[in-house]
Amino acid sequence: MVQWIATERISGLVPAPGGLAFVQDLLNSSSDGLVGPRHTHDDLLSDIISARNWLTSAGRALSASSGLDFSLPSLPEEDLPALRELRSELRLLVSGQADAGADQSAPPSRLRSAAVTVATTSGPSFVALPNGYGWHWVASAVLAESFNAQKEGTWRRLKACRNPACVAVFYDRTRNNIGVWHSVRSCGNPANLRASRARKRASAEDRAI
């Protein structure tokens, strides 16, 4: 059974299809913004033991979802800062908060040093496989799956929840790709209620003038 442990620990989240779930799971391994009445989670990359457990689980899930068999890399402790930096750069990209002065078509700096191996499959087709060691393998997997998602038109559906107290990364399954909350029940409805109350207060203040 495929398990994306970072994503599935968050109430209301469903993994993205295929290998894009690997990118989503890396992003949801953070504890940033994932603290609230419905979920309190640890950073899965906070220490080497937790990070290795995450990589083993996510790597196996990626292999199962892609139908490809590849060896998982070792993860040395000195790779943790680079791995967390990769995650932070990806979050800015997915949430649309990347540096406005930067080339938006360019990949995050940590991905620029990544490379993939191109292999043939049955029939006249090719597939990108992650390679390298430690955090470089993770960056390679992210690069390959991000490219596949862009080619398939699914990358734009990977989003950060608009609730600033949540920002879980979700896959938008709405027909017109207009979703902004990872869960309408836990994040959307409370936000809409707050906005409605704010409008009513503003209207009452205007009438009182």
PyMOL CGO cylinders between C-alpha atoms (Angstrom):
from pymol import cmd
from pymol.cgo import CYLINDER

trace = [
    CYLINDER, 0.00, 0.00, 0.00, 1.40, 3.38, -1.05, 0.3, 1, 1, 1, 1, 1, 1,
    CYLINDER, 1.40, 3.38, -1.05, 1.77, 5.77, 1.88, 0.3, 1, 1, 1, 1, 1, 1,
    CYLINDER, 1.77, 5.77, 1.88, 2.69, 9.43, 1.68, 0.3, 1, 1, 1, 1, 1, 1,
    CYLINDER, 2.69, 9.43, 1.68, 3.26, 9.93, 5.39, 0.3, 1, 1, 1, 1, 1, 1,
    CYLINDER, 3.26, 9.93, 5.39, 3.75, 13.71, 5.36, 0.3, 1, 1, 1, 1, 1, 1,
    CYLINDER, 3.75, 13.71, 5.36, 0.63, 14.46, 3.34, 0.3, 1, 1, 1, 1, 1, 1,
    CYLINDER, 0.63, 14.46, 3.34, -1.65, 11.83, 4.82, 0.3, 1, 1, 1, 1, 1, 1,
    CYLINDER, -1.65, 11.83, 4.82, -1.03, 13.01, 8.40, 0.3, 1, 1, 1, 1, 1, 1,
    CYLINDER, -1.03, 13.01, 8.40, -2.91, 16.24, 7.60, 0.3, 1, 1, 1, 1, 1, 1,
    CYLINDER, -2.91, 16.24, 7.60, -6.68, 16.09, 7.97, 0.3, 1, 1, 1, 1, 1, 1,
    CYLINDER, -6.68, 16.09, 7.97, -8.52, 16.66, 4.70, 0.3, 1, 1, 1, 1, 1, 1,
    CYLINDER, -8.52, 16.66, 4.70, -5.52, 16.12, 2.41, 0.3, 1, 1, 1, 1, 1, 1,
    CYLINDER, -5.52, 16.12, 2.41, -5.45, 13.63, -0.45, 0.3, 1, 1, 1, 1, 1, 1,
    CYLINDER, -5.45, 13.63, -0.45, -2.15, 12.86, -2.23, 0.3, 1, 1, 1, 1, 1, 1,
    CYLINDER, -2.15, 12.86, -2.23, -1.63, 14.25, -5.72, 0.3, 1, 1, 1, 1, 1, 1,
    CYLINDER, -1.63, 14.25, -5.72, -1.71, 11.74, -8.58, 0.3, 1, 1, 1, 1, 1, 1,
    CYLINDER, -1.71, 11.74, -8.58, 1.38, 9.79, -9.58, 0.3, 1, 1, 1, 1, 1, 1,
    CYLINDER, 1.38, 9.79, -9.58, 4.85, 11.04, -8.84, 0.3, 1, 1, 1, 1, 1, 1,
    CYLINDER, 4.85, 11.04, -8.84, 3.67, 14.59, -8.19, 0.3, 1, 1, 1, 1, 1, 1,
    CYLINDER, 3.67, 14.59, -8.19, 2.70, 13.28, -4.75, 0.3, 1, 1, 1, 1, 1, 1,
    CYLINDER, 2.70, 13.28, -4.75, 6.43, 13.02, -3.98, 0.3, 1, 1, 1, 1, 1, 1,
    CYLINDER, 6.43, 13.02, -3.98, 6.84, 16.78, -4.44, 0.3, 1, 1, 1, 1, 1, 1,
    CYLINDER, 6.84, 16.78, -4.44, 3.70, 17.38, -2.38, 0.3, 1, 1, 1, 1, 1, 1,
    CYLINDER, 3.70, 17.38, -2.38, 4.94, 15.08, 0.38, 0.3, 1, 1, 1, 1, 1, 1,
    CYLINDER, 4.94, 15.08, 0.38, 8.28, 16.85, 0.60, 0.3, 1, 1, 1, 1, 1, 1,
    CYLINDER, 8.28, 16.85, 0.60, 6.47, 20.17, 0.98, 0.3, 1, 1, 1, 1, 1, 1,
    CYLINDER, 6.47, 20.17, 0.98, 4.12, 18.79, 3.63, 0.3, 1, 1, 1, 1, 1, 1,
    CYLINDER, 4.12, 18.79, 3.63, 7.02, 17.39, 5.66, 0.3, 1, 1, 1, 1, 1, 1,
    CYLINDER, 7.02, 17.39, 5.66, 7.36, 20.87, 7.16, 0.3, 1, 1, 1, 1, 1, 1,
    CYLINDER, 7.36, 20.87, 7.16, 5.67, 22.02, 10.36, 0.3, 1, 1, 1, 1, 1, 1,
    CYLINDER, 5.67, 22.02, 10.36, 5.43, 25.63, 9.10, 0.3, 1, 1, 1, 1, 1, 1,
    CYLINDER, 5.43, 25.63, 9.10, 1.84, 26.76, 9.21, 0.3, 1, 1, 1, 1, 1, 1,
    CYLINDER, 1.84, 26.76, 9.21, 0.60, 23.29, 10.12, 0.3, 1, 1, 1, 1, 1, 1,
    CYLINDER, 0.60, 23.29, 10.12, -0.34, 24.24, 13.65, 0.3, 1, 1, 1, 1, 1, 1,
    CYLINDER, -0.34, 24.24, 13.65, -3.95, 24.84, 14.52, 0.3, 1, 1, 1, 1, 1, 1,
    CYLINDER, -3.95, 24.84, 14.52, -7.01, 23.36, 16.21, 0.3, 1, 1, 1, 1, 1, 1,
    CYLINDER, -7.01, 23.36, 16.21, -7.17, 20.48, 13.74, 0.3, 1, 1, 1, 1, 1, 1,
    CYLINDER, -7.17, 20.48, 13.74, -3.54, 19.54, 13.24, 0.3, 1, 1, 1, 1, 1, 1,
    CYLINDER, -3.54, 19.54, 13.24, -0.22, 19.90, 15.00, 0.3, 1, 1, 1, 1, 1, 1,
    CYLINDER, -0.22, 19.90, 15.00, 2.69, 18.24, 13.26, 0.3, 1, 1, 1, 1, 1, 1,
    CYLINDER, 2.69, 18.24, 13.26, 6.42, 17.93, 13.68, 0.3, 1, 1, 1, 1, 1, 1,
    CYLINDER, 6.42, 17.93, 13.68, 8.93, 18.83, 11.00, 0.3, 1, 1, 1, 1, 1, 1,
    CYLINDER, 8.93, 18.83, 11.00, 9.88, 15.50, 9.44, 0.3, 1, 1, 1, 1, 1, 1,
    CYLINDER, 9.88, 15.50, 9.44, 13.23, 16.93, 8.35, 0.3, 1, 1, 1, 1, 1, 1,
    CYLINDER, 13.23, 16.93, 8.35, 14.12, 18.28, 11.78, 0.3, 1, 1, 1, 1, 1, 1,
    CYLINDER, 14.12, 18.28, 11.78, 16.63, 15.51, 12.56, 0.3, 1, 1, 1, 1, 1, 1,
    CYLINDER, 16.63, 15.51, 12.56, 18.44, 12.85, 10.59, 0.3, 1, 1, 1, 1, 1, 1,
    CYLINDER, 18.44, 12.85, 10.59, 16.45, 9.87, 11.90, 0.3, 1, 1, 1, 1, 1, 1,
    CYLINDER, 16.45, 9.87, 11.90, 13.11, 11.46, 11.04, 0.3, 1, 1, 1, 1, 1, 1,
    CYLINDER, 13.11, 11.46, 11.04, 14.42, 12.64, 7.66, 0.3, 1, 1, 1, 1, 1, 1,
    CYLINDER, 14.42, 12.64, 7.66, 15.69, 9.18, 6.75, 0.3, 1, 1, 1, 1, 1, 1,
    CYLINDER, 15.69, 9.18, 6.75, 12.36, 7.65, 7.71, 0.3, 1, 1, 1, 1, 1, 1,
    CYLINDER, 12.36, 7.65, 7.71, 10.56, 10.19, 5.52, 0.3, 1, 1, 1, 1, 1, 1,
    CYLINDER, 10.56, 10.19, 5.52, 12.87, 9.56, 2.56, 0.3, 1, 1, 1, 1, 1, 1,
    CYLINDER, 12.87, 9.56, 2.56, 12.50, 5.78, 2.84, 0.3, 1, 1, 1, 1, 1, 1,
    CYLINDER, 12.50, 5.78, 2.84, 8.71, 6.02, 2.93, 0.3, 1, 1, 1, 1, 1, 1,
    CYLINDER, 8.71, 6.02, 2.93, 8.41, 8.66, 0.19, 0.3, 1, 1, 1, 1, 1, 1,
    CYLINDER, 8.41, 8.66, 0.19, 10.97, 6.91, -2.02, 0.3, 1, 1, 1, 1, 1, 1,
    CYLINDER, 10.97, 6.91, -2.02, 9.12, 3.61, -1.79, 0.3, 1, 1, 1, 1, 1, 1,
    CYLINDER, 9.12, 3.61, -1.79, 5.82, 5.34, -2.49, 0.3, 1, 1, 1, 1, 1, 1,
    CYLINDER, 5.82, 5.34, -2.49, 7.35, 7.06, -5.54, 0.3, 1, 1, 1, 1, 1, 1,
    CYLINDER, 7.35, 7.06, -5.54, 8.66, 3.74, -6.83, 0.3, 1, 1, 1, 1, 1, 1,
    CYLINDER, 8.66, 3.74, -6.83, 5.27, 2.08, -6.35, 0.3, 1, 1, 1, 1, 1, 1,
    CYLINDER, 5.27, 2.08, -6.35, 3.28, 4.93, -7.91, 0.3, 1, 1, 1, 1, 1, 1,
    CYLINDER, 3.28, 4.93, -7.91, 5.56, 5.15, -10.94, 0.3, 1, 1, 1, 1, 1, 1,
    CYLINDER, 5.56, 5.15, -10.94, 5.93, 1.41, -11.42, 0.3, 1, 1, 1, 1, 1, 1,
    CYLINDER, 5.93, 1.41, -11.42, 9.70, 1.84, -11.53, 0.3, 1, 1, 1, 1, 1, 1,
    CYLINDER, 9.70, 1.84, -11.53, 12.20, 0.08, -9.33, 0.3, 1, 1, 1, 1, 1, 1,
    CYLINDER, 12.20, 0.08, -9.33, 15.16, 2.14, -8.17, 0.3, 1, 1, 1, 1, 1, 1,
    CYLINDER, 15.16, 2.14, -8.17, 17.55, 2.07, -5.26, 0.3, 1, 1, 1, 1, 1, 1,
    CYLINDER, 17.55, 2.07, -5.26, 17.04, 4.64, -2.53, 0.3, 1, 1, 1, 1, 1, 1,
    CYLINDER, 17.04, 4.64, -2.53, 20.07, 6.71, -1.56, 0.3, 1, 1, 1, 1, 1, 1,
    CYLINDER, 20.07, 6.71, -1.56, 21.64, 7.11, 1.84, 0.3, 1, 1, 1, 1, 1, 1,
    CYLINDER, 21.64, 7.11, 1.84, 21.08, 10.47, 3.51, 0.3, 1, 1, 1, 1, 1, 1,
    CYLINDER, 21.08, 10.47, 3.51, 24.05, 11.84, 5.47, 0.3, 1, 1, 1, 1, 1, 1,
    CYLINDER, 24.05, 11.84, 5.47, 23.32, 14.22, 8.32, 0.3, 1, 1, 1, 1, 1, 1,
    CYLINDER, 23.32, 14.22, 8.32, 25.24, 17.05, 6.67, 0.3, 1, 1, 1, 1, 1, 1,
    CYLINDER, 25.24, 17.05, 6.67, 22.66, 17.02, 3.84, 0.3, 1, 1, 1, 1, 1, 1,
    CYLINDER, 22.66, 17.02, 3.84, 19.82, 18.16, 6.10, 0.3, 1, 1, 1, 1, 1, 1,
    CYLINDER, 19.82, 18.16, 6.10, 20.33, 21.95, 5.65, 0.3, 1, 1, 1, 1, 1, 1,
    CYLINDER, 20.33, 21.95, 5.65, 20.38, 21.61, 1.84, 0.3, 1, 1, 1, 1, 1, 1,
    CYLINDER, 20.38, 21.61, 1.84, 17.30, 19.37, 1.90, 0.3, 1, 1, 1, 1, 1, 1,
    CYLINDER, 17.30, 19.37, 1.90, 15.38, 21.86, 4.04, 0.3, 1, 1, 1, 1, 1, 1,
    CYLINDER, 15.38, 21.86, 4.04, 16.50, 24.70, 1.78, 0.3, 1, 1, 1, 1, 1, 1,
    CYLINDER, 16.50, 24.70, 1.78, 15.23, 22.81, -1.26, 0.3, 1, 1, 1, 1, 1, 1,
    CYLINDER, 15.23, 22.81, -1.26, 11.87, 22.41, 0.47, 0.3, 1, 1, 1, 1, 1, 1,
    CYLINDER, 11.87, 22.41, 0.47, 11.72, 26.13, 1.32, 0.3, 1, 1, 1, 1, 1, 1,
    CYLINDER, 11.72, 26.13, 1.32, 12.48, 27.15, -2.27, 0.3, 1, 1, 1, 1, 1, 1,
    CYLINDER, 12.48, 27.15, -2.27, 9.81, 24.80, -3.57, 0.3, 1, 1, 1, 1, 1, 1,
    CYLINDER, 9.81, 24.80, -3.57, 7.25, 26.18, -1.13, 0.3, 1, 1, 1, 1, 1, 1,
    CYLINDER, 7.25, 26.18, -1.13, 7.88, 29.73, -2.36, 0.3, 1, 1, 1, 1, 1, 1,
    CYLINDER, 7.88, 29.73, -2.36, 7.45, 28.50, -5.92, 0.3, 1, 1, 1, 1, 1, 1,
    CYLINDER, 7.45, 28.50, -5.92, 4.22, 26.61, -5.25, 0.3, 1, 1, 1, 1, 1, 1,
    CYLINDER, 4.22, 26.61, -5.25, 2.72, 29.41, -3.14, 0.3, 1, 1, 1, 1, 1, 1,
    CYLINDER, 2.72, 29.41, -3.14, 3.59, 32.04, -5.74, 0.3, 1, 1, 1, 1, 1, 1,
    CYLINDER, 3.59, 32.04, -5.74, 5.86, 33.91, -3.33, 0.3, 1, 1, 1, 1, 1, 1,
    CYLINDER, 5.86, 33.91, -3.33, 9.09, 33.54, -5.27, 0.3, 1, 1, 1, 1, 1, 1,
    CYLINDER, 9.09, 33.54, -5.27, 11.21, 36.67, -5.69, 0.3, 1, 1, 1, 1, 1, 1,
    CYLINDER, 11.21, 36.67, -5.69, 9.36, 38.94, -8.08, 0.3, 1, 1, 1, 1, 1, 1,
    CYLINDER, 9.36, 38.94, -8.08, 12.65, 40.11, -9.55, 0.3, 1, 1, 1, 1, 1, 1,
    CYLINDER, 12.65, 40.11, -9.55, 13.81, 36.59, -10.32, 0.3, 1, 1, 1, 1, 1, 1,
    CYLINDER, 13.81, 36.59, -10.32, 13.31, 34.71, -13.56, 0.3, 1, 1, 1, 1, 1, 1,
    CYLINDER, 13.31, 34.71, -13.56, 10.08, 32.84, -12.86, 0.3, 1, 1, 1, 1, 1, 1,
    CYLINDER, 10.08, 32.84, -12.86, 10.86, 30.32, -15.60, 0.3, 1, 1, 1, 1, 1, 1,
    CYLINDER, 10.86, 30.32, -15.60, 14.10, 29.31, -13.89, 0.3, 1, 1, 1, 1, 1, 1,
    CYLINDER, 14.10, 29.31, -13.89, 14.04, 26.45, -11.36, 0.3, 1, 1, 1, 1, 1, 1,
    CYLINDER, 14.04, 26.45, -11.36, 14.94, 27.07, -7.70, 0.3, 1, 1, 1, 1, 1, 1,
    CYLINDER, 14.94, 27.07, -7.70, 18.69, 27.25, -7.16, 0.3, 1, 1, 1, 1, 1, 1,
    CYLINDER, 18.69, 27.25, -7.16, 18.83, 23.88, -5.42, 0.3, 1, 1, 1, 1, 1, 1,
    CYLINDER, 18.83, 23.88, -5.42, 17.27, 22.22, -8.48, 0.3, 1, 1, 1, 1, 1, 1,
    CYLINDER, 17.27, 22.22, -8.48, 19.78, 23.73, -10.88, 0.3, 1, 1, 1, 1, 1, 1,
    CYLINDER, 19.78, 23.73, -10.88, 22.44, 21.30, -9.73, 0.3, 1, 1, 1, 1, 1, 1,
    CYLINDER, 22.44, 21.30, -9.73, 20.10, 18.31, -10.07, 0.3, 1, 1, 1, 1, 1, 1,
    CYLINDER, 20.10, 18.31, -10.07, 20.24, 15.86, -12.95, 0.3, 1, 1, 1, 1, 1, 1,
    CYLINDER, 20.24, 15.86, -12.95, 18.15, 12.88, -14.02, 0.3, 1, 1, 1, 1, 1, 1,
    CYLINDER, 18.15, 12.88, -14.02, 18.87, 9.67, -15.85, 0.3, 1, 1, 1, 1, 1, 1,
    CYLINDER, 18.87, 9.67, -15.85, 16.82, 9.05, -19.00, 0.3, 1, 1, 1, 1, 1, 1,
    CYLINDER, 16.82, 9.05, -19.00, 15.88, 5.42, -19.52, 0.3, 1, 1, 1, 1, 1, 1,
    CYLINDER, 15.88, 5.42, -19.52, 13.82, 3.62, -22.15, 0.3, 1, 1, 1, 1, 1, 1,
    CYLINDER, 13.82, 3.62, -22.15, 10.62, 1.79, -21.34, 0.3, 1, 1, 1, 1, 1, 1,
    CYLINDER, 10.62, 1.79, -21.34, 8.58, -0.67, -23.38, 0.3, 1, 1, 1, 1, 1, 1,
    CYLINDER, 8.58, -0.67, -23.38, 7.79, 0.90, -26.70, 0.3, 1, 1, 1, 1, 1, 1,
    CYLINDER, 7.79, 0.90, -26.70, 9.30, 4.11, -28.13, 0.3, 1, 1, 1, 1, 1, 1,
    CYLINDER, 9.30, 4.11, -28.13, 9.09, 6.08, -24.89, 0.3, 1, 1, 1, 1, 1, 1,
    CYLINDER, 9.09, 6.08, -24.89, 11.49, 7.43, -22.30, 0.3, 1, 1, 1, 1, 1, 1,
    CYLINDER, 11.49, 7.43, -22.30, 11.29, 8.06, -18.59, 0.3, 1, 1, 1, 1, 1, 1,
    CYLINDER, 11.29, 8.06, -18.59, 13.34, 10.27, -16.26, 0.3, 1, 1, 1, 1, 1, 1,
    CYLINDER, 13.34, 10.27, -16.26, 14.79, 8.53, -13.22, 0.3, 1, 1, 1, 1, 1, 1,
    CYLINDER, 14.79, 8.53, -13.22, 16.28, 10.28, -10.18, 0.3, 1, 1, 1, 1, 1, 1,
    CYLINDER, 16.28, 10.28, -10.18, 19.97, 9.84, -9.59, 0.3, 1, 1, 1, 1, 1, 1,
    CYLINDER, 19.97, 9.84, -9.59, 22.70, 11.11, -7.27, 0.3, 1, 1, 1, 1, 1, 1,
    CYLINDER, 22.70, 11.11, -7.27, 23.12, 10.73, -3.53, 0.3, 1, 1, 1, 1, 1, 1,
    CYLINDER, 23.12, 10.73, -3.53, 21.56, 12.25, -0.44, 0.3, 1, 1, 1, 1, 1, 1,
    CYLINDER, 21.56, 12.25, -0.44, 19.68, 15.50, -1.00, 0.3, 1, 1, 1, 1, 1, 1,
    CYLINDER, 19.68, 15.50, -1.00, 20.81, 15.52, -4.65, 0.3, 1, 1, 1, 1, 1, 1,
    CYLINDER, 20.81, 15.52, -4.65, 18.68, 12.40, -5.21, 0.3, 1, 1, 1, 1, 1, 1,
    CYLINDER, 18.68, 12.40, -5.21, 15.65, 14.15, -3.69, 0.3, 1, 1, 1, 1, 1, 1,
    CYLINDER, 15.65, 14.15, -3.69, 16.26, 17.21, -5.89, 0.3, 1, 1, 1, 1, 1, 1,
    CYLINDER, 16.26, 17.21, -5.89, 16.60, 14.94, -8.91, 0.3, 1, 1, 1, 1, 1, 1,
    CYLINDER, 16.60, 14.94, -8.91, 13.30, 13.21, -8.11, 0.3, 1, 1, 1, 1, 1, 1,
    CYLINDER, 13.30, 13.21, -8.11, 11.60, 16.59, -7.65, 0.3, 1, 1, 1, 1, 1, 1,
    CYLINDER, 11.60, 16.59, -7.65, 13.00, 17.81, -10.96, 0.3, 1, 1, 1, 1, 1, 1,
    CYLINDER, 13.00, 17.81, -10.96, 11.81, 14.72, -12.83, 0.3, 1, 1, 1, 1, 1, 1,
    CYLINDER, 11.81, 14.72, -12.83, 8.32, 14.73, -11.33, 0.3, 1, 1, 1, 1, 1, 1,
    CYLINDER, 8.32, 14.73, -11.33, 7.89, 18.49, -11.72, 0.3, 1, 1, 1, 1, 1, 1,
    CYLINDER, 7.89, 18.49, -11.72, 8.80, 18.18, -15.39, 0.3, 1, 1, 1, 1, 1, 1,
    CYLINDER, 8.80, 18.18, -15.39, 6.37, 15.29, -15.86, 0.3, 1, 1, 1, 1, 1, 1,
    CYLINDER, 6.37, 15.29, -15.86, 3.61, 17.26, -14.12, 0.3, 1, 1, 1, 1, 1, 1,
    CYLINDER, 3.61, 17.26, -14.12, 4.19, 20.32, -16.28, 0.3, 1, 1, 1, 1, 1, 1,
    CYLINDER, 4.19, 20.32, -16.28, 4.10, 18.14, -19.38, 0.3, 1, 1, 1, 1, 1, 1,
    CYLINDER, 4.10, 18.14, -19.38, 0.83, 16.57, -18.23, 0.3, 1, 1, 1, 1, 1, 1,
    CYLINDER, 0.83, 16.57, -18.23, -0.68, 19.91, -17.17, 0.3, 1, 1, 1, 1, 1, 1,
    CYLINDER, -0.68, 19.91, -17.17, -1.03, 18.94, -13.51, 0.3, 1, 1, 1, 1, 1, 1,
    CYLINDER, -1.03, 18.94, -13.51, 1.72, 21.10, -11.99, 0.3, 1, 1, 1, 1, 1, 1,
    CYLINDER, 1.72, 21.10, -11.99, -0.55, 24.17, -11.81, 0.3, 1, 1, 1, 1, 1, 1,
    CYLINDER, -0.55, 24.17, -11.81, -2.92, 22.22, -9.58, 0.3, 1, 1, 1, 1, 1, 1,
    CYLINDER, -2.92, 22.22, -9.58, -0.38, 21.88, -6.78, 0.3, 1, 1, 1, 1, 1, 1,
    CYLINDER, -0.38, 21.88, -6.78, -1.10, 24.75, -4.38, 0.3, 1, 1, 1, 1, 1, 1,
    CYLINDER, -1.10, 24.75, -4.38, -0.54, 25.99, -0.85, 0.3, 1, 1, 1, 1, 1, 1,
    CYLINDER, -0.54, 25.99, -0.85, -3.71, 26.46, 1.22, 0.3, 1, 1, 1, 1, 1, 1,
    CYLINDER, -3.71, 26.46, 1.22, -4.59, 30.15, 1.39, 0.3, 1, 1, 1, 1, 1, 1,
    CYLINDER, -4.59, 30.15, 1.39, -5.27, 29.94, 5.12, 0.3, 1, 1, 1, 1, 1, 1,
    CYLINDER, -5.27, 29.94, 5.12, -2.12, 31.53, 6.66, 0.3, 1, 1, 1, 1, 1, 1,
    CYLINDER, -2.12, 31.53, 6.66, -2.54, 29.33, 9.74, 0.3, 1, 1, 1, 1, 1, 1,
    CYLINDER, -2.54, 29.33, 9.74, -2.40, 26.21, 7.59, 0.3, 1, 1, 1, 1, 1, 1,
    CYLINDER, -2.40, 26.21, 7.59, -0.64, 26.50, 4.18, 0.3, 1, 1, 1, 1, 1, 1,
    CYLINDER, -0.64, 26.50, 4.18, -0.78, 22.72, 3.65, 0.3, 1, 1, 1, 1, 1, 1,
    CYLINDER, -0.78, 22.72, 3.65, 0.08, 21.87, 0.06, 0.3, 1, 1, 1, 1, 1, 1,
    CYLINDER, 0.08, 21.87, 0.06, -2.85, 20.27, -1.73, 0.3, 1, 1, 1, 1, 1, 1,
    CYLINDER, -2.85, 20.27, -1.73, -3.77, 19.06, -5.21, 0.3, 1, 1, 1, 1, 1, 1,
    CYLINDER, -3.77, 19.06, -5.21, -6.67, 21.08, -6.59, 0.3, 1, 1, 1, 1, 1, 1,
    CYLINDER, -6.67, 21.08, -6.59, -9.23, 18.70, -8.06, 0.3, 1, 1, 1, 1, 1, 1,
    CYLINDER, -9.23, 18.70, -8.06, -11.85, 21.35, -8.89, 0.3, 1, 1, 1, 1, 1, 1,
    CYLINDER, -11.85, 21.35, -8.89, -12.94, 21.31, -12.53, 0.3, 1, 1, 1, 1, 1, 1,
    CYLINDER, -12.94, 21.31, -12.53, -11.70, 24.82, -13.29, 0.3, 1, 1, 1, 1, 1, 1,
    CYLINDER, -11.70, 24.82, -13.29, -8.70, 24.73, -10.92, 0.3, 1, 1, 1, 1, 1, 1,
    CYLINDER, -8.70, 24.73, -10.92, -10.17, 27.44, -8.70, 0.3, 1, 1, 1, 1, 1, 1,
    CYLINDER, -10.17, 27.44, -8.70, -9.63, 25.87, -5.28, 0.3, 1, 1, 1, 1, 1, 1,
    CYLINDER, -9.63, 25.87, -5.28, -7.74, 27.89, -2.67, 0.3, 1, 1, 1, 1, 1, 1,
    CYLINDER, -7.74, 27.89, -2.67, -8.30, 25.83, 0.52, 0.3, 1, 1, 1, 1, 1, 1,
    CYLINDER, -8.30, 25.83, 0.52, -6.90, 22.39, 1.25, 0.3, 1, 1, 1, 1, 1, 1,
    CYLINDER, -6.90, 22.39, 1.25, -10.19, 21.74, 3.05, 0.3, 1, 1, 1, 1, 1, 1,
    CYLINDER, -10.19, 21.74, 3.05, -13.29, 23.87, 2.65, 0.3, 1, 1, 1, 1, 1, 1,
    CYLINDER, -13.29, 23.87, 2.65, -14.61, 22.58, 5.97, 0.3, 1, 1, 1, 1, 1, 1,
    CYLINDER, -14.61, 22.58, 5.97, -11.57, 23.29, 8.14, 0.3, 1, 1, 1, 1, 1, 1,
    CYLINDER, -11.57, 23.29, 8.14, -10.07, 26.28, 6.33, 0.3, 1, 1, 1, 1, 1, 1,
    CYLINDER, -10.07, 26.28, 6.33, -12.53, 27.69, 3.79, 0.3, 1, 1, 1, 1, 1, 1,
    CYLINDER, -12.53, 27.69, 3.79, -15.67, 27.96, 5.89, 0.3, 1, 1, 1, 1, 1, 1,
    CYLINDER, -15.67, 27.96, 5.89, -13.98, 29.67, 8.89, 0.3, 1, 1, 1, 1, 1, 1,
    CYLINDER, -13.98, 29.67, 8.89, -12.24, 32.13, 6.55, 0.3, 1, 1, 1, 1, 1, 1,
    CYLINDER, -12.24, 32.13, 6.55, -15.47, 32.93, 4.72, 0.3, 1, 1, 1, 1, 1, 1,
    CYLINDER, -15.47, 32.93, 4.72, -17.25, 33.40, 8.04, 0.3, 1, 1, 1, 1, 1, 1,
    CYLINDER, -17.25, 33.40, 8.04, -14.55, 35.83, 9.26, 0.3, 1, 1, 1, 1, 1, 1,
    CYLINDER, -14.55, 35.83, 9.26, -14.78, 37.76, 5.99, 0.3, 1, 1, 1, 1, 1, 1,
    CYLINDER, -14.78, 37.76, 5.99, -18.56, 37.94, 6.26, 0.3, 1, 1, 1, 1, 1, 1,
    CYLINDER, -18.56, 37.94, 6.26, -18.37, 39.25, 9.84, 0.3, 1, 1, 1, 1, 1, 1,
    CYLINDER, -18.37, 39.25, 9.84, -15.78, 41.84, 8.79, 0.3, 1, 1, 1, 1, 1, 1,
    CYLINDER, -15.78, 41.84, 8.79, -18.04, 43.08, 5.99, 0.3, 1, 1, 1, 1, 1, 1,
    CYLINDER, -18.04, 43.08, 5.99, -20.98, 43.35, 8.38, 0.3, 1, 1, 1, 1, 1, 1,
    CYLINDER, -20.98, 43.35, 8.38, -18.92, 45.32, 10.90, 0.3, 1, 1, 1, 1, 1, 1,
    CYLINDER, -18.92, 45.32, 10.90, -17.69, 47.66, 8.18, 0.3, 1, 1, 1, 1, 1, 1,
    CYLINDER, -17.69, 47.66, 8.18, -21.24, 48.15, 6.92, 0.3, 1, 1, 1, 1, 1, 1,
    CYLINDER, -21.24, 48.15, 6.92, -22.51, 48.89, 10.43, 0.3, 1, 1, 1, 1, 1, 1,
    CYLINDER, -22.51, 48.89, 10.43, -19.72, 51.41, 10.98, 0.3, 1, 1, 1, 1, 1, 1,
    CYLINDER, -19.72, 51.41, 10.98, -20.54, 53.15, 7.71, 0.3, 1, 1, 1, 1, 1, 1,
    CYLINDER, -20.54, 53.15, 7.71, -24.20, 53.47, 8.69, 0.3, 1, 1, 1, 1, 1, 1,
    CYLINDER, -24.20, 53.47, 8.69, -23.21, 54.88, 12.07, 0.3, 1, 1, 1, 1, 1, 1,
    CYLINDER, -23.21, 54.88, 12.07, -21.23, 57.73, 10.50, 0.3, 1, 1, 1, 1, 1, 1,
]
cmd.load_cgo(trace, "trace")
